[in-house]
């Protein structure tokens, strides 16, 4: 019995179906390989029956796994749902029904829906309250930043704006750091953390040249915080017991040099003291706490209708702060201890003073 020839259209349909099934098989194999790799890295199942802390731990673990595997954002949801079981799986099916094309759901959307489902409202409110009460306290700036970022995810609308995020972070800083950093008016969170960290480690006290200094004529506080001038005496930084002890030892060690420098400069400076916050320079000149800064003096002298009597009250003698860690000051101390009448000591003191007067 002769067989009838196969319809070309039917044969083409069979070929397309075979190719489609082959692609499905390859995709499934690739997905299974992806899942196996994630398990080896540390991914675990989530069934939806956990304490909030364990829920948070699962999300953090999955994100670490995805970072290690370098999973792109558009593939993260696909990988995560492999590890959802029981109640969590049922929840995911209900979420999928909200979207016409579930494959377009991005990781951030998944996280938002996940938080709404598995973090009880009372727990979220507790974390929000903890965020609003957060202060640096005994933490370092970097430790405070880590805690701030951990809690900020419970207040996403508040920290979505970079400026508001900076304000909230600044509010919780130690007063000694906040009073300095607030005048820089930073609106980039990374710059703010870096600046606060540098101030904490005494690596940056004066305003960095990249920051616009505040107008002394216009205001003395910013967003409810008093501005502190690093060009005036009395600047205080947090210090440990060891740092305070070392400060006293250096003060005693350089006491003789301070007297020699004061004798050389005479009435040109009110006093000479050992500094604990000058980093690179051998010395620095500061004004009295209640007088004008050097910058303010320049501004007032340029006023056409200036009051010379007020200038006499507000202008003050300078205080020289010497840096005991600087090799120039150490050599000067040795020479002064050997012979306080050494002409080279006097010449170097005058040179340092005149240099600071012209550069500030």
C-alpha positions, 0 to 999 in steps of 0.5 A, a space after each residue: 500500500 502506497 503512502 501519501 506524501 507528507 504535507 510540507 506545511 505539516 512538516 515545517 510545523 513539526 520542525 518548529 515544535 521540535 526546536 521549541 521543545 529543545 529550547 525549553 529543555 536547554 532553558 530548563 537545564 540552564 536554570 537548574 544549573 543556575 540553581 545548583 550553583 546558587 546552592 553551592 554558594 549558600 542559597 537556602 529555601 524559604 517557606 514563609 514561616 519565620 521570625 522577622 529577623 530570619 526573614 531579613 537574614 534570608 534576603 541578605 543571604 540571597 543578595 550575597 549569593 547573587 553578588 557572588 554569582 554576578 547575577 544581573 538585576 533582570 535575573 535575580 527574581 527568577 533565581 529567588 523564586 527557585 527557593 520559595 516553598 509552601 506559603 512563600 510559593 503560594 504568596 508568589 503565585 498571587 503576586 504574579 497574577 498582578 502582572 500581565 508579564 511576570 518576567 518583567 518584575 524587577 528585584 526592587 519590586 520583588 523586595 517591596 512586595 516581599 517586605 509587605 508580606 513577611 515583615 509584620 507591621 508592628 516589626 516595621 514600626 519598631 524598626 522605623 522608631 529605631 531609625 529615628 532614634 539612632 545616634 552615633 553615640 560610642 560608634 565610629 562614623 563608619 559603624 554608625 553609617 552601617 547601622 544607618 543604612 541597615 535601618 534606612 530600608 524601613 524608611 525608604 520614602 524618607 531616604 529616597 531624597 539624597 538631601 533628606 538622607 544627609 540631614 537625617 544622618 547629620 542629625 545623629 552624629 556626635 555634636 563635635 563632628 556635627 557642628 563642623 560638618 554641618 557648615 559644609 552643606 553637603 548634599 551627597 551622602 558619600 561625601 558626607 560620610 567621608 567628611 565626617 570620618 575624616 573629621 573624626 580621625 582628626 585628618 581634616 579640621 579646616 573646610 576642604 577647598 572643594 566645599 563652599 564655606 558658609 557666609 559669616 555675615 549671613 548666619 551662625 547656625 544651619 538647620 538648627 545646628 550651631 556652626 563651629 569655626 575651626 579658625 577660632 580657639 577652643 575647638 574640641 574633638 572627642 578623645 580617648 583616655 590614651 589620647 588625653 594622656 598623650 596630649 598632656 605629655 606633649 603639652 609638658 614636653 613643649 612647654 619650654 618652646 611655647 615660652 620661647 616663641 611667646 617671648 620672640 613674638 611678644 605682643 603680636 600673639 596673645 599666647 602660644 599653645 600646643 595643638 591637638 588638631 593641626 595635622 600637617 602644618 608646623 603651626 597655625 594662628 587662631 583668633 579668640 572664641 568671641 572675636 572676629 575670624 581672620 576672614 571676618 576681619 578682612 570683610 569688615 575692613 572692606 566695608 565703606 561704612 565700617 565702625 572703627 570702634 567696633 573693629 577695635 573691640 572685635 579684632 583680637 590678637 592671634 593665638 599660635 597653636 604649634 603642632 608637636 607632631 611636626 618635624 620642624 617644631 620638634 627640631 625647634 624644640 631641641 634647639 630651644 631647649 639647648 639654647 633659648 637665645 639661639 638666633 636660628 630659633 628666633 629667625 625660624 619663629 619669625 619666619 613661621 609667624 609671617 608665613 602664617 599671617 600671609 597665608 590665612 
